[in-house]
């Protein structure tokens, strides 16, 4: 009977996939809940806590939450449950990306006109297809993101969960934010008012920008303003994170009480004193955004022929990225020659902080020009391992650790009572971190959602190549 049910489930998934390419774009698909109770058994479990994997595990999902998890030998199948045999598979919590930007892109064009509820939902479905079941959007959100978040939190979502900083704080004469957004301030008093306004909207945290774009912008945010932002957020009960580039700015922000960095320090190496200061202040390296820095070192991106990437973008995007004009423009960008050193500093500093005992998460800065939804989360994990982390450390950063920093106590780990946000893999990610790409199934609140191997953005699914089981 279990095998027959498994066959019926597989047939249903194939039928669903035929329409998934449209669902990923317009959000019209209803979730596949597979009944109120679903049992997964005979898999290897990564629970998101950093503990060693557990072989021959099982879990029960009931109404979108994990109602039991343990050894398959101890499993008692509830009456009426659907049962899936996952022998040889691997189950982990859904990936959380702690640094994204929502709703501002269509193809390769970045414009505020695309910032709509529908576009945000489309992007969240694409994140979900890549196994990214929650995102934290940092500082470029208005009412549409709060509307989507409210709808998700009122039920059982079938797309990536949203956490948002609303509008982050940008110094009026400095770097940051996006053109046209009402987020620029000129005084500490204006900064405090902006923080309070985002608190009133229900922001999950507060972001500020401290950078000058390699010196192209003559003024950095004054410390009087950053201190006001951090102090007001603290009074409002919110954490603060910052876009940073320079080590000395980062040190001062820590002294002011900043909770986390949304990028790695990139101007120079960090020293033992800096690492000690991060630990002393409890400051997190919330996101290193290594994939962001790596992407800027290429005139032509190295993964355009990778089905795991190409299935997530339209043919028009692929054609433009391959075009001579695009490659020439990327290679002649003003600071193109500086990015190899920037990437080297970011990777070296991240490794030093991790080995020094600094708390850290995983984030990509995806969703703006040149940073691709979903794919960059897996590239980020790969680069974290190349920087010196173990695959288990990278996976833990992207699941349980990210949930801890965000303050989302019911996601990020697999345990009784938690949300059933899960990623089923065909291959062991501890053998090769790139095996996170072998996505067999994605569950959000117990809802089975289409994976990137079932959709093909901008065309019919059968027009794309590759599968979860392929290398």
VOGU-3710 file (C-alpha; in Angstrom, 3 decimals, decimal comma):
1> xxxxxxxxxx> 0,000/0,000/0,000  2,815/2,433/0,875  4,451/1,792/-2,513  1,150/2,386/-4,297  0,673/5,652/-2,443  4,222/6,658/-3,317  3,502/5,991/-7,008  0,322/8,060/-6,852  2,254/10,909/-5,209  4,924/10,796/-7,903
11> xxxxxxxxxx> 2,276/10,877/-10,666  0,598/13,834/-9,033  3,901/15,660/-8,804  4,523/15,134/-12,530  1,093/16,476/-13,375  1,689/19,473/-11,153  5,054/20,185/-12,762  3,406/20,758/-16,148  1,999/24,026/-14,889  4,691/25,026/-12,472
21> xxxxxxxxxx> 6,548/27,327/-14,842  3,579/29,697/-14,744  3,097/29,291/-11,001  6,636/30,448/-10,309  5,850/33,672/-12,140  2,292/34,601/-11,193  1,705/32,795/-7,882  -1,549/31,208/-9,109  -0,895/27,609/-8,015  -2,677/26,132/-5,021
31> xxxxxxxxxx> -0,430/24,262/-2,569  -0,136/20,480/-2,590  -0,747/19,581/1,050  -0,717/15,785/0,571  -3,232/15,352/3,335  -3,073/16,684/6,870  -0,525/14,094/8,055  2,564/13,047/6,132  5,227/10,589/7,297  8,780/10,598/5,944
41> xxxxxxxxxx> 11,007/7,692/6,933  14,308/5,888/6,323  16,348/9,047/5,591  19,497/10,621/7,031  18,641/13,686/9,137  20,509/16,991/9,466  18,549/18,781/12,157  20,035/22,296/11,787  21,607/22,433/15,242  25,097/21,455/14,121
51> xxxxxxxxxx> 24,749/17,950/15,541  26,101/15,014/13,561  23,654/13,555/11,012  21,378/10,735/12,133  20,848/7,758/9,859  17,569/5,899/9,426  15,450/8,741/10,822  11,750/9,475/10,457  9,376/12,346/11,094  5,672/13,092/11,053
61> xxxxxxxxxx> 4,158/16,337/9,768  0,683/17,238/10,975  -1,115/20,371/9,789  2,139/21,995/8,729  4,210/21,282/11,838  6,514/18,491/12,906  4,552/16,411/15,381  7,196/13,703/15,872  10,815/13,045/14,876  13,051/10,136/15,801
71> xxxxxxxxxx> 14,388/6,782/14,676  12,474/4,930/11,969  12,425/1,879/14,245  10,426/3,869/16,816  7,947/5,328/14,338  4,231/4,768/14,891  2,354/5,725/11,744  -0,792/7,735/12,536  -4,066/6,431/11,132  -4,764/7,835/7,686
81> xxxxxxxxxx> -1,279/9,243/7,192  0,461/9,346/3,833  3,836/7,601/4,061  6,925/8,273/1,934  9,957/5,994/1,881  13,073/8,173/1,586  15,681/5,430/1,677  18,996/6,879/0,533  17,769/10,481/0,828  18,809/13,305/3,138
91> xxxxxxxxxx> 16,504/15,693/4,998  17,504/19,080/6,396  15,682/22,258/7,429  14,843/24,642/4,625  17,595/27,144/3,845  17,246/30,654/5,279  18,864/33,543/3,376  19,498/36,356/5,853  20,217/39,066/3,258  17,997/39,577/0,220
101> xxxxxxxxxx> 16,100/42,378/-1,500  12,572/41,732/-2,742  10,490/42,855/-5,661  12,822/45,282/-7,438  13,895/43,161/-10,427  12,318/41,913/-13,645  14,773/39,981/-15,760  17,969/42,031/-15,659  16,194/45,345/-15,105  16,103/46,879/-11,637
111> xxxxxxxxxx> 13,304/49,407/-11,170  10,895/50,400/-8,417  7,991/50,002/-10,862  8,331/46,250/-10,392  7,797/46,487/-6,644  4,379/44,852/-6,361  2,768/42,166/-4,245  2,615/39,888/-7,278  6,305/40,266/-8,094  7,306/39,680/-4,477
121> xxxxxxxxxx> 5,222/36,513/-4,391  6,712/35,339/-7,675  10,207/35,796/-6,275  9,327/34,030/-3,029  8,092/31,036/-5,026  11,375/30,969/-6,913  13,323/31,104/-3,643  11,216/28,177/-2,427  11,945/26,195/-5,594  15,639/26,475/-4,704
131> xxxxxxxxxx> 14,985/25,177/-1,189  15,197/28,644/0,390  12,160/28,525/2,646  12,681/31,870/4,436  14,340/35,169/3,540  15,220/38,330/5,411  14,815/41,385/3,190  17,185/44,173/4,163  16,162/47,762/3,892  14,408/48,325/0,559
141> xxxxxxxxxx> 10,844/47,304/1,443  7,618/49,252/1,553  4,010/48,259/2,200  3,880/45,390/-0,314  6,355/43,274/1,675  4,419/43,822/4,890  1,212/42,826/3,081  2,769/39,584/1,839  4,238/38,852/5,265  0,877/39,386/6,985
151> xxxxxxxxxx> -0,839/36,963/4,611  1,842/34,339/5,208  1,664/34,646/8,971  -2,112/34,272/8,956  -1,991/30,772/7,473  0,239/28,077/5,981  2,445/29,629/3,312  3,483/27,826/0,150  6,348/30,191/-0,674  9,403/31,434/1,200
161> xxxxxxxxxx> 8,617/33,159/4,496  9,364/36,885/4,708  11,191/38,792/7,419  11,815/42,438/6,609  13,722/45,486/7,794  11,298/47,757/5,954  13,158/50,871/4,846  16,733/51,027/6,075  18,434/54,270/7,065  20,582/56,050/4,445
171> xxxxxxxxxx> 22,599/59,208/5,039  21,304/61,848/2,629  24,769/62,620/1,239  26,054/59,059/1,311  25,776/55,538/-0,051  22,917/53,108/0,226  19,282/52,291/-0,342  17,601/52,669/-3,715  16,706/55,791/-5,712  13,357/57,324/-4,900
181> xxxxxxxxxx> 12,717/55,576/-1,608  11,919/57,817/1,400  14,795/56,553/3,534  17,381/59,324/3,452  18,107/61,311/6,589  20,337/64,283/7,363  20,257/64,449/11,162  20,145/62,082/14,151  16,599/63,278/14,877  15,437/62,330/11,377
191> xxxxxxxxxx> 17,131/58,949/11,780  15,250/58,261/15,008  11,943/59,158/13,368  12,633/56,798/10,471  13,447/53,973/12,869  10,231/54,611/14,785  8,213/54,648/11,548  9,538/51,211/10,583  8,860/49,894/14,064  5,263/51,107/13,697
201> xxxxxxxxxx> 4,939/49,232/10,398  6,158/46,045/12,099  9,748/45,817/10,847  11,583/42,755/12,123  14,898/44,639/12,435  16,576/47,882/11,326  19,308/48,332/8,709  21,741/51,166/8,005  24,386/51,722/5,303  27,987/52,800/6,026
211> xxxxxxxxxx> 30,006/52,889/2,778  31,350/55,254/0,109  31,593/52,963/-2,959  35,391/52,750/-3,111  35,647/56,460/-2,352  33,388/57,544/-5,234  30,955/59,103/-2,749  32,711/61,799/-0,695  30,881/61,348/2,606  30,124/58,430/4,905
221> xxxxxxxxxx> 27,206/58,345/7,320  28,302/60,356/10,394  28,663/58,349/13,576  26,171/60,662/15,272  23,516/59,315/12,908  24,541/55,643/13,129  24,578/55,916/16,930  21,072/57,413/16,858  19,803/54,593/14,632  21,251/51,900/16,882
231> xxxxxxxxxx> 20,065/53,560/20,076  16,519/54,140/18,800  16,232/50,609/17,487  17,337/49,311/20,877  14,642/51,422/22,551  12,126/50,003/20,079  13,226/46,451/20,866  14,781/45,793/17,458  18,168/44,493/16,369  20,326/46,527/13,993
241> xxxxxxxxxx> 22,445/45,351/11,082  24,696/47,370/8,810  26,036/47,358/5,303  29,755/47,858/5,912  32,926/47,757/3,849  35,675/49,289/6,006  37,122/47,663/9,110  37,365/50,914/11,073  33,702/51,753/10,463  32,726/48,260/11,579
251> xxxxxxxxxx> 34,703/48,638/14,808  32,942/51,918/15,643  29,505/50,473/14,890  30,242/47,605/17,273  31,119/50,116/19,967  27,754/51,781/19,343  25,976/48,465/19,899  25,314/47,134/16,387  24,033/43,539/16,414  25,325/42,250/13,099
261> xxxxxxxxxx> 27,107/42,881/9,828  25,256/42,336/6,556  28,539/42,005/4,615  32,056/40,926/5,462  34,838/43,489/6,009  36,440/43,917/2,605  39,007/46,715/2,656  41,718/44,915/4,648  42,333/41,884/6,859  40,782/41,793/10,295
271> xxxxxxxxxx> 43,134/41,152/13,186  42,815/39,257/16,449  41,756/42,419/18,264  38,858/42,926/15,875  37,718/39,327/16,258  37,941/39,664/20,041  35,846/42,840/19,866  33,147/41,053/17,869  32,969/38,355/20,511  32,998/40,882/23,354
281> xxxxxxxxxx> 30,129/42,879/21,843  28,210/39,805/20,697  28,229/41,106/17,114  27,330/38,543/14,457  28,720/38,159/10,990  25,127/37,710/9,937  26,000/37,494/6,240  29,359/37,385/4,491  27,829/37,747/0,965  30,798/35,959/-0,601
291> xxxxxxxxxx> 28,700/35,128/-3,667  28,042/38,839/-4,207  31,741/39,641/-4,234  32,563/36,601/-6,374  29,968/37,546/-8,990  31,669/40,901/-9,551  34,959/39,182/-10,458  33,478/37,735/-13,675  32,777/39,487/-16,945  30,897/36,364/-18,019
301> xxxxxxxxxx> 29,363/34,368/-15,198  30,729/30,795/-15,022  27,410/29,041/-14,437  25,281/30,128/-17,409  25,189/26,570/-18,769  24,420/25,025/-15,386  20,803/23,778/-15,476  20,476/24,553/-11,763  20,922/28,214/-12,692  19,377/28,375/-16,152
311> xxxxxxxxxx> 16,063/26,837/-15,075  15,544/29,835/-12,762  15,876/32,610/-15,376  14,235/33,329/-18,711  15,873/32,558/-22,074  16,071/36,320/-22,655  18,160/36,755/-19,502  20,496/33,950/-20,564  20,925/35,449/-24,019  21,755/38,863/-22,594
321> xxxxxxxxxx> 24,227/37,480/-20,045  26,026/35,645/-22,862  26,042/38,637/-25,199  29,291/40,339/-26,145  27,864/43,702/-25,110  27,025/42,503/-21,601  30,377/40,776/-21,130  32,237/43,856/-22,346  30,261/46,160/-20,041  30,832/43,916/-17,014
331> xxxxxxxxxx> 34,542/43,624/-17,693  34,972/47,350/-18,091  33,049/48,315/-14,956  34,759/51,045/-12,937  35,931/48,818/-10,092  36,126/45,457/-11,882  39,874/45,069/-11,281  39,476/45,635/-7,535  37,029/42,831/-6,847  39,458/39,881/-6,758
341> xxxxxxxxxx> 41,145/41,528/-3,757  37,758/42,377/-2,256  36,695/38,721/-2,539  40,000/37,517/-1,091  39,631/39,819/1,920  36,040/38,764/2,470  36,825/35,049/2,419  39,947/35,390/4,564  38,218/37,578/7,140  35,195/35,315/7,320
351> xxxxxxxxxx> 37,364/32,268/7,987  39,321/34,119/10,669  36,151/35,227/12,442  34,643/31,755/12,371  37,781/30,140/13,749  37,960/32,881/16,368  34,526/31,989/17,715  32,405/34,767/16,200  28,742/33,865/15,627  27,745/33,808/11,962
361> xxxxxxxxxx> 24,929/33,133/9,534  24,506/32,921/5,763  23,278/35,616/3,387  23,729/36,556/-0,263  22,443/40,093/-1,020  20,454/38,482/-3,833  17,477/40,051/-5,567  19,204/43,144/-6,931  21,096/43,555/-10,190  23,557/40,730/-10,810
371> xxxxxxxxxx> 22,638/38,629/-7,745  20,316/35,763/-8,598  17,440/34,500/-6,503  17,917/31,077/-4,945  20,993/30,050/-6,913  23,210/32,396/-4,929  22,295/30,701/-1,642  23,853/27,461/-2,890  26,857/29,283/-4,337  27,262/31,062/-1,001
381> xxxxxxxxxx> 27,388/27,718/0,816  30,012/26,491/-1,642  32,150/29,599/-1,092  31,810/29,330/2,681  33,288/25,844/2,451  36,034/27,086/0,134  36,833/29,719/2,766  37,519/26,919/5,255  34,242/25,920/6,892  33,073/22,333/6,983
391> xxxxxxxxxx> 29,883/21,519/5,069  28,089/20,929/8,363  29,141/24,368/9,645  27,880/26,009/6,465  24,555/24,154/6,613  24,092/25,081/10,259  24,766/28,744/9,475  22,051/28,689/6,812  19,464/27,020/9,039  19,566/26,999/12,834
401> xxxxxxxxxx> 22,005/29,896/13,224  20,136/32,186/10,843  16,874/31,413/12,606  18,488/32,262/15,939  19,699/35,668/14,767  16,393/36,501/13,105  14,547/35,440/16,256  12,411/32,886/14,413  12,140/30,181/17,036  9,841/27,881/15,043
411> xxxxxxxxxx> 11,984/27,448/11,916  15,608/26,589/11,160  15,798/23,281/13,013  13,909/19,999/12,850  12,228/19,191/16,140  8,783/18,471/17,510  6,546/21,512/17,308  8,599/23,330/14,664  7,250/24,408/11,301  7,625/21,688/8,683
421> xxxxxxxxxx> 9,970/23,672/6,431  12,115/20,937/4,939  14,504/20,179/2,111  14,878/16,607/0,805  18,141/15,915/-1,057  19,188/13,022/-3,257  22,831/13,208/-2,230  24,787/13,797/0,968  25,795/17,465/1,392  28,550/16,479/3,825
431> xxxxxxxxxx> 30,307/14,589/1,037  30,133/17,673/-1,189  28,378/20,927/-0,257  27,237/21,200/-3,873  24,903/18,325/-3,134  22,461/20,862/-1,667  21,539/21,290/-5,325  20,198/17,726/-5,587  16,784/18,897/-4,429  14,179/16,161/-4,445
441> xxxxxxxxxx> 11,396/17,880/-2,472  10,702/21,155/-0,688  8,126/21,555/2,061  6,969/24,848/3,559  4,558/24,549/6,481  4,047/20,972/5,334  3,043/22,118/1,837  4,914/20,376/-0,962  6,024/23,048/-3,430  7,618/22,718/-6,892
451> xxxxxxxxxx> 11,388/22,447/-6,911  13,746/24,098/-9,382  14,011/20,710/-11,087  10,266/20,823/-11,811  9,981/24,396/-13,104  11,491/26,236/-16,032  11,034/29,999/-15,856  9,652/31,534/-19,046  9,029/28,228/-20,834  7,513/24,783/-20,400
461> xxxxxxxxxx> 9,304/22,507/-17,887  10,248/19,998/-20,571  12,206/22,725/-22,369  14,854/22,631/-19,644  17,514/20,019/-19,029  18,931/18,497/-15,832  17,419/16,733/-12,859  17,877/16,462/-9,100  19,761/13,210/-9,508  22,228/14,496/-12,094
471> x> 25,718/15,687/-11,066
//
